Amino acid sequence: MNYPESVQFLYSLGNELKTVKLGLQRIQAVLDALGNPERRMRIVHVAGTNGKGSTCAMIEAAMRAAGRRTGLFTSPHLVEPAERIQIGGAPVSRADFSRAFDAVHAAVDALIERGAIDGHTSYFETITAMGFWLFREAAIEWLVLEVGLGGRLDATNCVTPELCVITPVDFDHEQYLGGTLESIAFEKAGILKAGVPAVIAPQHAEAMAVIEARARELGVEPWRAAEWTVRDLEMNARGCRYRAENAEGALEVRCPLAGEHQVQNSLTAALALSRLGVDLAGMSDAVWPGRLERVSEQPEVILDGAHNPAGARALAAYIKRFYGGRRVRMIYGTMRDKAIEEIAEVLLPLAQDLVLTAPDSPRALRPAVIRDFLDRPGARIAENVAQAIEMMQPAQENDVLFITGSLFLVGEARALLVK
């Protein structure tokens, strides 16, 4: 199939979350049929609720700067699926994406025909296998692998990594992972492996207790970011630098990603790199699109996928810290399965001018529902993000526009604003 056909087939497999298939039997059967490409590279496996993508980006950037041939697997994508599979810091080509799809699809069909699996792999399972196939084809040395959903039963958890990393655990996808921090942390801790070192970001006490219990069961003594003290912190609206110390030494960290929450994400990435003996300098080259990403200077426009309560709190803290004296304008849209009450209460009151819209998805929450919930009759409504951006024109010199909520919405905005 060509690229549009392969993408269309992936979409035909169903919504990535609604058709999620937690379990490793199908993906392992497919990888076995492909000759186990996942065994041909060294892997850093990263789980968590928040910060795992940016943590992955910083680890990969530093490895690449240090001369390693790298792969990066992340989700979801912002504009098109090929973004999820990166080699050497760039998304794979459409032609390579299509070749990988053909190889995986043929293997899946053969397995179905002989009754080895019960049906076609899901969207995420398929693209995970495609990623491993392409990484083997490119002969990468190191893969930074982001978990899709949870960890224990996620399709990425068929690997034996060199290092496991768990970023902060918080509430999200409770319908799949459970309604308590303990149950969610249990799923995230499922990536830990006996004999494989681990780096753990600072956690809520309930989550840390579960993670550490699992580590003890496996005989793993994790490196805990909470045991490091951050000193001489310099932070601005575009990143931070600081010195991290503990009884064993010190690390000089420079983080190019914006937001106070990136201090702990960058410290987690720095500890992972230190554990692997990789120089930290290349972390400063990391980019992570759609997360406090400034896509225009004049007028100032910032994209951020604050799609769950923790993300909303992080964005709210960023706005209060760096844009308290500015007129904040906001375009917001989200999905029906998100914790809109908590997100709206934390984030949306910070906007002096608010336009509510919806991403192009059947799961999108209608903006009129959000407006009624907010009891904010002055909030305007746009049919789509393009109309919302148009409604924000013209901008005054002191304005800053945040486009936030669903990552799908942010991706649509990025496709319009970033050429």
QUIVEN-V825181 format. One record per residue. N is the residue number from 1. RES is the residue in one letter. NEAR is the number of other ideal C-beta (glycine too) atoms within 10 Angstrom. Layout:
# QUIVEN-V825181
<<N,RES,NEAR> <N,RES,NEAR>>
This chain:
# QUIVEN-V825181
<<1,M,13> <2,N,13> <3,Y,18> <4,P,10> <5,E,12> <6,S,24> <7,V,18> <8,Q,11> <9,F,15> <10,L,20> <11,Y,12> <12,S,9> <13,L,18> <14,G,13> <15,N,13> <16,E,17> <17,L,17> <18,K,10> <19,T,12> <20,V,22> <21,K,20> <22,L,16> <23,G,14> <24,L,17> <25,Q,12> <26,R,22> <27,I,25> <28,Q,16> <29,A,16> <30,V,27> <31,L,24> <32,D,13> <33,A,18> <34,L,20> <35,G,12> <36,N,13> <37,P,18> <38,E,25> <39,R,13> <40,R,15> <41,M,22> <42,R,14> <43,I,23> <44,V,27> <45,H,27> <46,V,30> <47,A,29> <48,G,28> <49,T,24> <50,N,22> <51,G,29> <52,K,23> <53,G,23> <54,S,25> <55,T,33> <56,C,29> <57,A,27> <58,M,32> <59,I,29> <60,E,28> <61,A,25> <62,A,26> <63,M,27> <64,R,21> <65,A,19> <66,A,17> <67,G,11> <68,R,18> <69,R,15> <70,T,26> <71,G,29> <72,L,30> <73,F,25> <74,T,23> <75,S,21> <76,P,19> <77,H,18> <78,L,22> <79,V,15> <80,E,14> <81,P,22> <82,A,23> <83,E,19> <84,R,23> <85,I,26> <86,Q,23> <87,I,21> <88,G,14> <89,G,16> <90,A,10> <91,P,18> <92,V,25> <93,S,13> <94,R,16> <95,A,11> <96,D,19> <97,F,26> <98,S,20> <99,R,19> <100,A,25> <101,F,24> <102,D,16> <103,A,18> <104,V,26> <105,H,20> <106,A,12> <107,A,20> <108,V,23> <109,D,10> <110,A,13> <111,L,20> <112,I,14> <113,E,8> <114,R,7> <115,G,7> <116,A,15> <117,I,19> <118,D,10> <119,G,11> <120,H,18> <121,T,24> <122,S,23> <123,Y,23> <124,F,24> <125,E,27> <126,T,24> <127,I,27> <128,T,28> <129,A,28> <130,M,31> <131,G,29> <132,F,30> <133,W,25> <134,L,24> <135,F,29> <136,R,19> <137,E,16> <138,A,16> <139,A,11> <140,I,19> <141,E,14> <142,W,23> <143,L,26> <144,V,29> <145,L,28> <146,E,23> <147,V,27> <148,G,26> <149,L,20> <150,G,23> <151,G,27> <152,R,19> <153,L,16> <154,D,26> <155,A,27> <156,T,27> <157,N,24> <158,C,19> <159,V,19> <160,T,12> <161,P,24> <162,E,16> <163,L,21> <164,C,26> <165,V,33> <166,I,32> <167,T,29> <168,P,23> <169,V,30> <170,D,20> <171,F,18> <172,D,19> <173,H,17> <174,E,13> <175,Q,9> <176,Y,14> <177,L,23> <178,G,16> <179,G,10> <180,T,14> <181,L,20> <182,E,15> <183,S,14> <184,I,27> <185,A,30> <186,F,21> <187,E,23> <188,K,28> <189,A,25> <190,G,17> <191,I,26> <192,L,24> <193,K,16> <194,A,10> <195,G,8> <196,V,17> <197,P,18> <198,A,25> <199,V,27> <200,I,29> <201,A,27> <202,P,16> <203,Q,24> <204,H,15> <205,A,7> <206,E,14> <207,A,26> <208,M,20> <209,A,14> <210,V,21> <211,I,23> <212,E,18> <213,A,13> <214,R,21> <215,A,19> <216,R,11> <217,E,11> <218,L,14> <219,G,8> <220,V,18> <221,E,10> <222,P,21> <223,W,19> <224,R,19> <225,A,27> <226,A,12> <227,E,13> <228,W,24> <229,T,11> <230,V,17> <231,R,10> <232,D,10> <233,L,13> <234,E,9> <235,M,17> <236,N,10> <237,A,15> <238,R,13> <239,G,19> <240,C,20> <241,R,17> <242,Y,21> <243,R,14> <244,A,22> <245,E,14> <246,N,14> <247,A,6> <248,E,8> <249,G,9> <250,A,12> <251,L,18> <252,E,12> <253,V,24> <254,R,17> <255,C,24> <256,P,19> <257,L,26> <258,A,22> <259,G,25> <260,E,14> <261,H,22> <262,Q,26> <263,V,20> <264,Q,20> <265,N,27> <266,S,31> <267,L,23> <268,T,30> <269,A,35> <270,A,27> <271,L,26> <272,A,28> <273,L,26> <274,S,16> <275,R,16> <276,L,19> <277,G,7> <278,V,20> <279,D,13> <280,L,20> <281,A,14> <282,G,21> <283,M,25> <284,S,18> <285,D,16> <286,A,25> <287,V,13> <288,W,21> <289,P,18> <290,G,23> <291,R,26> <292,L,25> <293,E,21> <294,R,13> <295,V,18> <296,S,13> <297,E,7> <298,Q,7> <299,P,16> <300,E,18> <301,V,22> <302,I,21> <303,L,26> <304,D,24> <305,G,24> <306,A,26> <307,H,22> <308,N,20> <309,P,22> <310,A,22> <311,G,27> <312,A,26> <313,R,18> <314,A,23> <315,L,26> <316,A,18> <317,A,14> <318,Y,21> <319,I,21> <320,K,11> <321,R,13> <322,F,18> <323,Y,17> <324,G,9> <325,G,6> <326,R,15> <327,R,15> <328,V,17> <329,R,21> <330,M,24> <331,I,28> <332,Y,28> <333,G,29> <334,T,28> <335,M,20> <336,R,13> <337,D,14> <338,K,21> <339,A,17> <340,I,21> <341,E,10> <342,E,15> <343,I,25> <344,A,18> <345,E,15> <346,V,19> <347,L,24> <348,L,23> <349,P,12> <350,L,16> <351,A,20> <352,Q,12> <353,D,17> <354,L,21> <355,V,24> <356,L,25> <357,T,28> <358,A,28> <359,P,21> <360,D,12> <361,S,15> <362,P,8> <363,R,16> <364,A,19> <365,L,21> <366,R,14> <367,P,21> <368,A,12> <369,V,13> <370,I,24> <371,R,18> <372,D,12> <373,F,14> <374,L,18> <375,D,7> <376,R,15> <377,P,7> <378,G,9> <379,A,20> <380,R,16> <381,I,17> <382,A,19> <383,E,10> <384,N,16> <385,V,28> <386,A,14> <387,Q,15> <388,A,26> <389,I,20> <390,E,11> <391,M,15> <392,M,20> <393,Q,8> <394,P,6> <395,A,17> <396,Q,9> <397,E,9> <398,N,11> <399,D,17> <400,V,19> <401,L,26> <402,F,24> <403,I,30> <404,T,30> <405,G,34> <406,S,24> <407,L,24> <408,F,23> <409,L,30> <410,V,27> <411,G,23> <412,E,24> <413,A,26> <414,R,19> <415,A,14> <416,L,13> <417,L,15> <418,V,14> <419,K,5>>
